[in-house]
């Protein structure tokens, strides 16, 4: 895989924005830049907030230096625990981008989260994962320049169900699920990592009908197909084995993301989270670990194959729950992949209604 060349330069006084200088590292201090290291997850190593680097922008096959002054901020479009996302226009190319801005701290856990997010999106070459353009790191802040999508699926489905009072057709849901499973399968197969935070807010959609995964900060490297850290991720979507691990079981694998996928699919298909509100960790333990797994409602007009797919994703016994290879051969996925669906037309119509209602997605 051809990866962008890293540019490393010494710190300069923060009076004027520095001009990037691209040169061979000798050796690198803030980034592991050798080719062998770049094949490993976690290879992008940020050691100190005062470190600086740039990864040149690659836009439509043309390389540009990644310069702050070339990125015109058109407003914030999202905010999370580790920073904010802004819509920016790259003036030399005219391309609109989503730029994630994150502060680098001395906290090891936060730095590792940042490193993983940058490394995964930089290495991923998958049509179901947001495209990486380039990045820069200066004055304690990282800017990650990515493909701009229109919105996330959590905002999208709420608008569909709650504002325009319709639903996402099963054939469109099928295309969404295919994209998500393909993205997760790619992460495991090519990068040997597990996402660990699968939920509608981490799945993006655009007017072309493309569905792509994002937000890889808490993705975990798999050792013998097992991830060790249990506490990261969004708790409402966590699998039973992550909430209450079985005695003697060491870590968890991709099947925990399969559970999160199943919960997310029900949410997208019904317009609401499938569990009742929890008031405590004990409530969650009782509901997820000891209660019956959720399923698509009988009142919904869903096909048997779709229902069975969700049931398979939400098998409580992790050893019986399928992995991606088996999911990709499930009749619902096979049919959805081959079916001709005008996802672009349907999504564009929804987005145009949001614009007409002045609804911010």
C-alpha positions in Angstrom: 0.0 0.0 0.0 1.4 3.4 -1.0 1.1 5.7 2.0 1.7 9.5 2.0 5.1 10.6 2.8 5.4 12.2 6.2 6.9 15.7 6.7 8.8 16.5 9.8 10.3 19.8 10.9 11.5 21.4 14.0 9.3 23.7 16.2 9.1 27.3 15.1 7.9 30.4 17.1 4.1 30.7 17.0 4.2 34.2 15.7 3.5 33.3 12.0 2.0 30.1 10.6 5.0 28.1 9.4 5.3 26.9 5.8 5.5 23.1 5.7 8.8 21.6 4.7 8.7 18.2 3.2 11.9 16.2 3.6 13.1 12.7 4.6 13.1 12.2 8.4 16.5 11.7 10.0 15.3 9.9 12.0 11.7 10.9 13.0 11.0 12.0 16.5 7.3 12.5 16.5 6.2 9.9 14.0 7.3 6.4 13.2 7.8 6.8 9.5 9.5 3.7 8.2 7.6 1.5 5.8 7.6 -1.6 7.9 6.2 0.3 10.9 3.4 1.8 8.8 2.0 -1.6 8.3 1.1 -1.9 12.0 -1.9 -0.3 13.7 -0.9 2.4 16.1 2.2 3.2 14.0 1.6 6.9 14.0 3.2 7.9 17.3 2.6 11.3 18.8 4.9 11.6 21.8 4.6 15.3 22.9 2.0 18.1 22.4 4.8 20.3 21.1 5.7 17.9 18.3 4.9 19.0 14.7 4.3 17.2 11.4 2.3 17.3 8.3 0.9 14.7 5.9 0.4 16.4 2.5 -3.1 16.5 1.1 -3.9 14.1 -1.7 -6.9 15.5 -3.6 -8.1 13.9 -6.8 -4.7 12.6 -7.5 -2.9 15.9 -6.9 -0.7 16.5 -3.8 -0.8 19.7 -1.9 1.0 20.9 1.2 -1.3 20.7 4.2 -1.4 24.4 5.2 -3.8 26.1 7.7 -4.1 29.2 5.6 -5.4 27.1 2.6 -8.4 25.7 4.7 -11.3 28.1 4.9 -13.5 27.3 7.9 -17.2 27.3 7.0 -18.5 26.4 10.4 -18.6 23.6 13.0 -20.6 20.5 12.0 -20.0 18.3 15.0 -18.5 18.0 18.4 -17.4 15.1 20.5 -15.3 14.2 23.5 -12.0 14.7 21.9 -12.6 17.7 19.7 -14.8 19.2 17.0 -15.4 18.7 13.2 -15.6 21.7 10.9 -16.7 22.0 7.3 -13.7 23.6 5.5 -13.0 24.5 1.9 -9.5 23.7 0.5 -8.9 26.8 -1.5 -6.3 25.5 -4.0 -8.4 22.5 -5.0 -11.9 23.9 -4.3 -12.8 20.7 -2.5 -15.0 20.8 0.7 -13.6 18.7 3.5 -14.6 17.6 7.0 -11.7 18.6 9.3 -11.5 17.0 12.7 -9.6 19.3 15.1 -8.3 17.6 18.3 -6.2 19.0 21.1 -3.2 16.9 22.1 -2.7 16.5 25.8 -0.1 14.8 27.9 -2.7 12.2 28.9 -1.5 8.8 27.5 -5.0 7.4 26.9 -6.1 10.5 24.9 -2.9 10.5 22.9 -3.4 6.8 22.0 -7.0 7.5 21.0 -5.8 10.2 18.6 -3.0 8.1 17.2 -5.4 5.3 16.4 -7.9 7.6 14.8 -5.3 9.1 12.5 -3.6 5.8 11.7 -6.7 3.9 10.8 -8.2 6.5 8.5 -4.8 7.1 6.9 -4.2 3.5 6.1 -7.7 2.5 5.1 -8.4 2.1 1.4 -12.0 1.0 1.5 -15.1 2.5 -0.2 -17.1 2.0 3.0 -14.7 4.1 5.2 -14.4 7.9 5.0 -11.6 9.0 2.7 -8.4 10.5 4.2 -6.9 13.6 2.5 -4.1 14.6 4.8 -3.3 16.0 8.3 -1.2 18.5 10.2 -0.1 18.7 13.7 1.1 22.0 15.2 0.9 24.0 18.4 -0.7 21.1 20.3 -3.6 20.5 17.8 -4.1 17.9 15.1 -6.2 18.7 12.1 -7.4 15.5 10.2 -8.7 16.3 6.7 -11.3 13.9 5.5 -14.0 13.4 3.0 -17.1 15.5 3.9 -20.3 13.5 4.2 -23.8 15.1 4.6 -24.8 13.8 8.0 -24.6 10.8 10.4 -27.2 8.1 10.5 -28.4 9.0 14.0 -29.4 12.5 12.9 -30.7 11.2 9.6 -33.1 8.6 11.0 -34.4 10.9 13.6 -35.4 13.4 10.9 -37.0 10.6 8.9 -39.1 9.1 11.7 -39.7 12.1 13.9 -39.9 15.1 11.5 -41.2 13.9 8.2 -43.0 10.9 9.8 -41.9 8.2 7.3 -39.5 5.3 7.6 -36.3 4.0 5.9 -37.4 1.4 3.4 -36.0 -2.1 4.0 -34.2 -2.1 0.6 -32.4 1.1 1.6 -31.6 -0.4 5.0 -30.2 -3.4 3.2 -27.7 -1.3 1.4 -26.8 0.5 4.6 -26.2 -2.8 6.4 -24.0 -4.1 3.5 -21.8 -1.1 3.7 -21.4 -1.3 7.5 -20.6 -5.0 7.4 -18.1 -4.6 4.6 -16.4 -1.7 6.5 -16.1 -3.8 9.7 -14.9 -6.8 7.8 -12.2 -4.7 6.0 -11.0 -3.4 9.4 -10.5 -7.0 10.7 -9.2 -8.5 7.5 -6.8 -5.8 6.3 -5.9 -3.9 9.5 -6.5 -6.6 12.2 -8.6 -4.2 14.3 -12.0 -4.1 15.9 -14.0 -0.9 15.8 -15.5 -1.2 19.3 -17.9 1.8 18.9 -20.4 0.7 16.3 -23.5 3.0 16.5 -25.5 5.2 14.1 -23.6 8.4 15.1 -20.4 6.8 13.8 -21.9 5.9 10.4 -22.1 8.7 7.8 -24.2 9.2 4.7 -24.2 11.6 1.8 -26.5 12.7 -1.0 -24.9 10.2 -3.4 -26.3 7.4 -1.2 -22.9 6.3 0.1 -22.7 5.0 3.6 -19.3 5.0 5.4 -17.8 4.3 8.8 -15.9 6.8 10.8 -14.4 7.5 14.2 -11.7 5.0 14.9 -10.2 6.5 18.0 -11.1 3.6 20.3 -10.5 0.9 17.8 -8.5 -1.9 19.2 -5.7 -4.0 17.8 -6.5 -7.7 17.9 -4.0 -10.2 19.3 -4.9 -13.7 18.2 -8.3 -12.2 17.1 -8.9 -11.0 20.7 -9.2 -7.4 22.0 -8.5 -7.0 25.7 -9.8 -3.6 26.8 -13.5 -3.9 27.8 -14.4 -0.5 29.1 -14.1 1.6 26.0 -17.1 2.2 23.7 -20.6 3.4 24.0 -22.2 1.4 26.8 -25.8 1.2 25.4 -24.5 -0.7 22.4 -22.1 -3.0 24.2 -22.5 -6.8 23.9 -23.4 -8.9 26.9 -19.9 -10.4 27.0 -18.4 -7.0 27.4 -20.7 -5.9 30.2 -20.5 -9.2 32.2 -17.5 -11.3 30.9 -17.7 -15.0 31.5 -15.2 -16.4 34.1 -12.0 -17.4 32.4 -12.8 -15.7 29.1 -9.9 -13.6 28.0 -11.1 -10.5 26.1 -13.6 -10.3 23.2 -13.6 -10.4 19.4 -15.4 -9.0 16.4 -18.6 -10.6 17.5 -19.0 -7.8 20.1 -19.2 -5.4 17.1 -21.8 -7.7 15.5 -24.0 -7.3 18.5 -23.6 -3.5 18.3 -24.5 -3.7 14.6 -27.7 -5.6 15.5 -28.8 -3.0 18.0 -28.0 -0.2 15.5 -30.0 -1.9 12.7 -33.1 -2.2 14.9 -32.7 1.5 15.7 -32.5 2.5 12.1 -35.4 0.2 11.1 -37.8 1.4 13.9 -36.6 5.0 14.6 -35.9 4.3 18.3 -33.3 2.6 20.5 -34.5 -1.0 21.3 -34.0 -1.0 25.0 -36.0 1.0 27.6 -34.1 3.8 29.4 -31.7 2.6 32.1 -31.3 4.4 35.4 -28.2 2.4 36.5 -25.6 0.0 35.5 -27.6 -2.7 37.3 -30.5 -1.9 35.0 -28.3 -2.4 32.0 -26.9 -5.6 33.4 -30.4 -7.0 34.0 -31.7 -5.9 30.6 -28.8 -6.8 28.3 -27.2 -9.7 30.1 -30.1 -11.4 31.7 -33.1 -10.3 29.6 -34.2 -11.4 26.1 -32.3 -9.9 23.2 -34.3 -7.3 21.3 -35.7 -8.0 17.9 -37.6 -6.3 15.1 -41.2 -5.7 16.1 -43.9 -8.1 14.8 -46.0 -5.1 13.7 -43.3 -4.0 11.2 -43.5 -5.1 7.6 -40.1 -6.7 7.5 -39.1 -9.7 5.5 -38.1 -13.0 7.1 -34.5 -12.8 5.9 -34.2 -9.3 7.5 -35.7 -10.6 10.8 -33.3 -13.6 10.8 -30.3 -11.4 10.1 -31.1 -9.3 13.2 -31.7 -12.4 15.3 -28.3 -13.8 14.3 -26.5 -10.5 15.2 -28.2 -10.5 18.6 -27.5 -14.1 19.7 -26.5 -13.7 23.4 -24.1 -16.7 23.4 -21.0 -15.1 21.8 -19.8 -18.5 20.6 -22.9 -19.0 18.6 -23.0 -15.4 17.2 -21.7 -15.2 13.6 -18.5 -13.4 12.5 -18.3 -11.2 9.4 -17.6 -14.0 6.9 -20.8 -15.8 7.9 -22.8 -12.5 7.9 -21.6 -11.7 4.4 -23.2 -15.0 3.2 -26.5 -14.4 4.9 -29.4 -14.3 2.5 -30.4 -10.8 3.6 -26.9 -9.5 2.8 -26.6 -11.4 -0.5 -30.0 -10.2 -1.7 -29.3 -6.6 -0.6 -25.9 -6.5 -2.3 -27.3 -7.7 -5.6 -30.6 -5.7 -5.6 -30.8 -2.5 -7.7 -31.9 0.3 -5.3 -32.0 4.0 -6.0 -30.4 4.9 -2.6 -29.1 8.1 -4.0 -32.5 9.3 -5.1 -34.2 8.4 -1.9 -31.5 9.9 0.3 -31.4 13.1 -1.8 -35.1 13.5 -1.4 -34.8 13.3 2.4 -31.9 15.7 2.5 -33.8 18.2 0.2 -36.8 18.0 2.6 -34.4 18.8 5.5 -33.2 21.9 3.6 -36.7 23.0 2.8 -37.6 22.8 6.5 -34.4 24.5 7.5 -33.6 21.5 9.6 -29.9 21.1 10.5 -28.7 17.6 10.0 
